[in-house]
Amino acid sequence: MKPDSVMKAGRGNNLVIVRAGKNSLHESWIAPSDTDRDFDLVVSYFDEDAYNAHQEQDRVEAFFKVGGKWDGLYATLEWLGSRLDDYAYVWLPDDDIATDAKTINRLFALMRTHDMAVAQPSLTPDSYFTHFLFINCPRLQLRYTNYVEIMVPCLRLDLLKMVMPHFRETMSGFGLDYIWCRLPQSGIDRSGIFDSISVRHTRPVGKVLMSRISANGKSAKDEEAALNALYGIEERITPLCYGALTTDGKRISGLGRTGLAMVLRHLTRLPGLQRKDRSYGFGRLVQLIRRQLTRKMTMEPLNGPFDRRGANQQTA
């Protein structure tokens, strides 16, 4: 591993950890070098050639561990050890996220401003995506949700420590996106999507990861089922938004009202979009409002396999 002397907990006590391959975009997150960034960066390489080519930079560390995103993150967090306590918030993006230091700084600031336990930036309209819900919604600053994607989650340290034992048993992270929104450390109005910032997902979802998981003899659905079983989750989970804050600070509450607000705001963007913006179309909006009106959700805390210290008894 590379020397650890170059990293000195950032002024904002924020940390970014990325599982990176040879095509990782993380260099753009810290360029130019004189950017006043409010975070440290750990590049956790799963590609040995990329690790060997790593160039030392101020407040950037490198670590090497083969594997998937989440089992690799577990090893990285273990390697950091007590140094992790220097940070209040940790962002865990995929390596194909196009963004910059200013946006990342803003992400951490928004976590503090809105007292969030887990949240994510919205996605630009030209992003590859799984759920349309996470595409940037015009004229909103924040939406409260039951689901934060494993693609770009930012977690408060206490919540990260609570879910960290689960990372060891999963390459895909499937199931985490819902569970970390309903633990005692998160819950109502503590998990969300920031529409005041956006990042671009530049590659098809899960292409590299799924090949690695298949080679390991498991499927992402198998990993999700095992995690859900620990919490007694039997139903299929639909990502939903139950509230929002407008850009002028007004609160919108309820699944139906929030759904209608999202659809109306998306409609204002439709005329100016190019055909290549794969996220949009009338069908997407119909699906969005139908889910918001017909699906049920709860934000009651999950009863999981945790002891009083917050350590997971079955996976620790």
JODA-V787023 format. One record per pair of residues at least 12 apart in sequence whose C-alpha atoms are under 8 Angstrom apart, sorted by the first residue. I is the first residue (numbers start at 1). GAP is how many residues later the second one is. Records with the same first field share a line. If there is no record, write none. Layout:
I=GAP / GAP
//
This chain:
1=61 / 62 / 63
2=59 / 60 / 61
3=58
4=57
6=50 / 51 / 52 / 53 / 54 / 55
7=33 / 51 / 52 / 53 / 54
8=32 / 51
9=30 / 31 / 50 / 77 / 78
10=28 / 29 / 30 / 49
11=27 / 28
12=26 / 27
13=25 / 26 / 73 / 74 / 75 / 76
14=24 / 25 / 26 / 73 / 74 / 75 / 76 / 94
15=24 / 25 / 26 / 27 / 72 / 74 / 75 / 76
16=23 / 24 / 25 / 26 / 74 / 75 / 76 / 77
17=24 / 25 / 26 / 27 / 56 / 73 / 74 / 75 / 76
18=23 / 24 / 25 / 26 / 27 / 74 / 75 / 76 / 77
19=24 / 25 / 26 / 27 / 50 / 53 / 54 / 74 / 75 / 76
20=23 / 24 / 25 / 26 / 27 / 74 / 75
21=24 / 25 / 26 / 29 / 74
22=25 / 27 / 28
23=72 / 73
24=71 / 72
25=70 / 71 / 72 / 73
26=69 / 71
28=70 / 71 / 72
29=69 / 70 / 71 / 72 / 75
30=70 / 71
31=69 / 70
35=66
36=65
37=64 / 65 / 68
38=67
39=66
40=19 / 20
41=18 / 19 / 20
42=18 / 19 / 20 / 21
43=17 / 18 / 19 / 20
44=18 / 19 / 20 / 21 / 28 / 29 / 32
45=17 / 18 / 19 / 20 / 21
46=18 / 19 / 20 / 21 / 22 / 26
47=17 / 19
48=16
51=12 / 13
63=13
67=104 / 145
68=102 / 103 / 104 / 141 / 144 / 145
69=102 / 103 / 104 / 140
70=97 / 98 / 100 / 101 / 102 / 103
71=96 / 97 / 98 / 99 / 100
72=96 / 99
73=94
74=90 / 91 / 93 / 94
75=93
85=72
87=70
88=68 / 69
89=19 / 65 / 66 / 67 / 68
90=64 / 65 / 66 / 67 / 70
91=61 / 62 / 63 / 64
92=59 / 60 / 61 / 62
93=57 / 58 / 59 / 60
94=57 / 58
96=105 / 106 / 107
97=102 / 103 / 104 / 105
98=101 / 102 / 103 / 104
99=100 / 101
103=94 / 95
106=91
107=13 / 14 / 87 / 90
110=84
115=75
116=40 / 70 / 73 / 74 / 75 / 76
117=38 / 39 / 42 / 68 / 69 / 73 / 74
118=30 / 35 / 36 / 37 / 38 / 41 / 62 / 63 / 68 / 72 / 73 / 74
119=29 / 34 / 35 / 36 / 71 / 72 / 73 / 74 / 75
120=28 / 29 / 32 / 33 / 34 / 72 / 73 / 74
121=31 / 72 / 73 / 74 / 75 / 76 / 77 / 78
122=12 / 13 / 14 / 15 / 71 / 72 / 73 / 74 / 75 / 76 / 77
123=12 / 13 / 75 / 76 / 77 / 78
124=12 / 74 / 75 / 76 / 77
125=152 / 153 / 154 / 155
126=74 / 150 / 151 / 152 / 153
127=73 / 74 / 75 / 150 / 151 / 152
128=72 / 73 / 74 / 75 / 76 / 77 / 150 / 151
129=72 / 75 / 76 / 150
130=75
131=108
132=147 / 152 / 156
133=106 / 107 / 155
134=59
135=144
136=59 / 62
137=58 / 125 / 128 / 129
138=57 / 127 / 128 / 131
139=107 / 108 / 126
140=55 / 56 / 104 / 105 / 106 / 107
141=53 / 54 / 55 / 103 / 104 / 105 / 106
142=50 / 51 / 52 / 53 / 54 / 102 / 103 / 104
143=49 / 50 / 51 / 52 / 98 / 99 / 100 / 101 / 102
144=45 / 46 / 47 / 48 / 49 / 97 / 98 / 99 / 100
145=36 / 44 / 46 / 47 / 48 / 94 / 95 / 96 / 97 / 98
146=32 / 35 / 36 / 45 / 46 / 93 / 94 / 95 / 96 / 151 / 152 / 153
147=30 / 31 / 34 / 44 / 45 / 92 / 93
148=29 / 30 / 32 / 33 / 43 / 44 / 45
149=28
150=23 / 24 / 26 / 27
158=27
159=21 / 26 / 27
161=149 / 150
162=148 / 149 / 150
163=17
165=146 / 147 / 150 / 151
166=61 / 146 / 149
168=147
169=54 / 146
170=53
171=38 / 42 / 49
172=37 / 38 / 41 / 48 / 51
173=47 / 50 / 51
174=46 / 47 / 49 / 50
175=48 / 49 / 50 / 52 / 53
176=48 / 51
178=59
179=123
181=118
182=117 / 118 / 119 / 120
183=118 / 119 / 120
184=117 / 118
187=112 / 113 / 114
188=111 / 112
230=74 / 75
231=71 / 72 / 73 / 74
238=53 / 57
240=15 / 51 / 52 / 57
241=14 / 17 / 18 / 51
242=12 / 13 / 16
243=12 / 15
244=14
255=37 / 38
256=33 / 36 / 37
258=34
259=29 / 30 / 33 / 34
260=29
263=22 / 25 / 26
266=19
//
